[in-house]
Amino acid sequence: MIKKLRRRFIGISLLSIFLVLFLILGITNIVSIASFQTRTDELLITLLNNNGEFPESDDKNENEDLHSTRYFTVALNESGILHVDTTNIVRVNTEEASMIAIEEYKNNVKEGSIDSFAFKSIDDGSGARFYVFLDISKSVTTLNMLFNSSIIIGIAGIVLFFIVIYIFSRIAFKPVADSYKKQKLFITNASHELKTPLAVISANNEVIEMEHGEDEWTNSTKKQIAGMTELIKRLITLSKIDEEGKENFSIINLSDILVKVKDSFKSLEITMNKPIHIELEDNLTVKGNPKELSELFSILIENSMKYAVEGKPIDISLKRKKKAVIFTLKNGSTNFKPGNLNYLFERFYRSNNDSSKAGFGIGLSIAKAICENHRGKINAECISEDEVVFTVVLPYAK
């Protein structure tokens, strides 16, 4: 349980960090791209409005920045090229500039980007069009470097945070783990300590019966002793499930286990008039503890025998579906409204309708703990006003 809680904490923390980093780095890249586009549009408009030249500014730094900008201009009409200026760029000659401009003019494209150039154009009203092509290769390279750096920083950040969270989560969860261990140890010790006085009470009760005979008081004492003994047994079972872990797991035949458990209820089927109909596939195997899985089936069938409507059959099936083995148990019931019934798996839960039934409300919580220990799931649902379904899903193993 503590391991699962710790894994969940680490997962939520990493997801939170991922979202924060994604937002920060994403916004940084978006702002950079928007700034680049705005700056590019400003430069192109300035060049168009000044016949392909940058006006002088009082700011020397700005002048140096503008004069270091690489671009070329082309003026043309339907007859052909009117003027080409490539003095502000080295990597494009007059012929190449003319071909680029002619291609855009033929396609009637007035602005956009081609290769590593952004361009805009303006018509002079006489049929001629003036193009300005701005070299944005350096800016694009810078943006690509920023994007790649963001990915590297993001991955490195998540890995680093994972290491930090993994280390410190062990420290953070140590008090919780210690408290949980103490709680389980207390339950185990208290259960063992209660066995001795219960044995003494039982022996004393037998002596009284031998001397004075059975009566309603001694019978009541017997029932209470039996109930307390069963409660102690279940509490110990619940506390040991997590302790044992998966060390004793092996490949087992779940079909055979279910048949044996079902056969143990034959006498109750007759005396309680609650027949069990079973449908299963042979040789369905899972990896687990046979004792725990027998207990799982026993709890669910016993629960149905206790609360199912008399005279109606209890339908059980065990089938494989892809990579899972699915156990379902259906029985008649008039205690619930249609809907999810997973609250039944809470420890010591007893509904108002169960007050006349023997039990402590801990059996189904043990069933849930067994399922979780086997990496499975358990679900309870009232599918109609007179039928309840319990479903157990366990991983299939060859």
Residue pairs with C-beta under 8 A, 6 or more apart in sequence:
1 180
1 242
2 173
2 176
2 177
2 180
4 372
5 173
5 176
6 169
6 170
6 173
9 169
9 172
9 173
10 162
10 165
10 166
10 169
13 161
13 165
13 169
14 158
14 161
14 162
14 165
17 157
17 158
17 161
18 154
18 158
21 153
21 154
21 157
21 158
22 154
25 150
25 153
25 154
26 150
28 146
28 150
29 143
29 146
29 147
29 150
32 143
32 146
33 143
36 136
36 139
36 143
40 118
40 134
40 136
40 139
41 120
43 66
43 69
43 71
43 134
44 111
44 118
44 119
44 120
44 132
44 134
45 120
46 54
46 55
47 53
47 54
47 71
47 73
47 132
47 134
48 120
48 121
48 122
48 130
48 132
51 130
52 71
52 73
52 85
52 130
52 132
54 63
54 66
54 67
54 69
56 63
57 63
57 66
69 88
69 134
69 135
70 88
70 89
70 90
70 91
70 134
70 135
71 88
71 89
71 132
71 133
71 134
71 135
72 84
72 85
72 86
72 88
72 89
72 92
72 97
72 132
72 133
73 83
73 84
73 85
73 130
73 131
73 132
73 133
74 81
74 83
74 84
74 85
74 97
74 98
74 100
74 101
74 130
74 131
74 133
75 81
75 82
75 83
75 84
75 128
75 129
75 130
75 131
76 82
76 98
76 101
76 102
76 105
76 128
76 129
76 131
77 126
77 127
77 128
77 129
78 127
81 98
81 101
81 102
82 128
84 94
84 97
84 98
84 101
86 92
86 93
86 94
86 97
89 135
91 135
92 100
92 133
97 133
100 114
100 117
100 133
101 131
101 133
103 114
104 112
104 114
104 119
104 121
104 131
105 129
105 131
110 120
110 121
110 129
111 119
111 120
111 121
112 118
112 119
113 119
113 136
116 135
116 136
116 137
116 140
117 133
117 134
117 135
117 136
118 133
118 134
118 136
119 131
119 132
119 133
119 134
120 131
120 132
121 129
121 130
121 131
121 132
122 129
122 130
123 129
123 130
124 130
184 239
184 242
184 243
187 235
187 236
187 238
187 239
188 236
188 239
188 240
191 232
191 235
191 236
191 239
192 236
194 228
194 232
195 229
195 232
198 225
198 228
198 229
198 232
201 221
201 225
202 222
202 225
205 218
205 221
205 222
205 225
208 218
209 218
227 358
227 360
230 360
231 360
231 362
234 360
234 362
234 363
234 366
235 362
237 295
237 366
238 347
238 362
238 365
238 366
238 369
241 292
241 366
241 369
241 370
241 373
242 369
242 373
244 289
245 373
246 373
248 289
249 287
249 288
249 289
249 374
250 287
250 288
250 290
251 285
251 286
251 287
251 397
251 398
252 285
252 286
252 287
252 288
252 290
252 293
253 283
253 284
253 285
254 284
254 285
254 286
254 293
254 318
254 325
254 327
254 394
255 280
255 281
255 282
255 283
255 284
255 318
257 290
257 293
257 294
257 297
258 278
258 280
258 297
258 316
258 318
258 327
259 278
259 280
260 294
261 294
261 297
261 298
261 301
262 276
262 278
262 297
262 301
262 316
264 298
265 276
265 301
265 302
265 305
268 274
268 305
269 275
269 276
269 305
272 305
272 310
273 310
273 311
274 304
274 305
274 308
274 310
274 311
274 312
274 313
274 314
274 331
275 313
275 314
276 301
276 313
276 314
276 316
277 313
277 314
277 315
277 316
278 316
278 317
278 318
279 315
279 316
279 317
279 318
279 319
280 316
280 317
280 318
280 319
281 318
281 319
281 320
284 318
284 319
284 320
284 325
284 396
285 396
285 397
285 398
286 293
286 325
286 374
286 394
286 395
286 396
286 397
287 374
287 395
287 397
288 374
288 394
289 373
289 374
292 370
292 373
292 374
293 370
293 374
295 366
295 367
295 370
296 367
296 370
296 371
296 392
297 327
299 363
299 364
299 366
299 367
300 329
300 367
300 390
300 392
301 314
301 316
301 329
302 363
303 363
303 364
303 390
304 314
304 329
304 331
304 390
305 314
306 357
306 358
306 359
307 331
307 333
307 335
307 354
307 357
308 314
308 331
308 332
308 333
309 331
309 332
309 333
309 334
309 386
312 331
312 332
314 329
314 330
314 331
315 328
315 329
315 330
315 331
316 327
316 328
316 329
316 330
317 326
317 327
317 328
318 325
318 326
318 327
319 325
319 326
320 326
320 396
322 396
323 395
323 396
324 393
324 394
324 395
324 396
325 393
325 394
325 395
325 396
326 391
326 392
326 393
327 391
327 392
327 393
327 394
328 389
328 390
328 391
328 392
329 389
329 390
329 391
330 387
330 388
330 389
331 387
331 388
332 386
332 387
332 388
333 382
333 386
333 387
333 388
334 385
334 386
335 351
335 353
335 354
336 382
336 388
337 382
337 385
338 382
338 383
338 384
338 385
339 381
339 382
340 379
340 380
340 381
341 380
341 381
341 382
341 388
342 379
342 380
343 349
344 364
344 380
345 364
345 365
345 367
345 368
345 378
345 380
346 365
347 361
347 362
347 365
348 360
348 361
348 362
348 365
349 361
349 364
349 365
350 359
350 360
350 361
354 361
364 380
367 378
367 392
368 378
371 377
371 378
371 392
371 394
374 394
374 395
375 394
375 395
376 392
376 393
376 394
376 395
377 392
377 393
378 390
378 391
378 392
378 393
379 390
379 391
379 393
380 388
380 389
380 390
380 391
381 388
381 389
381 391
382 388
382 389
383 389
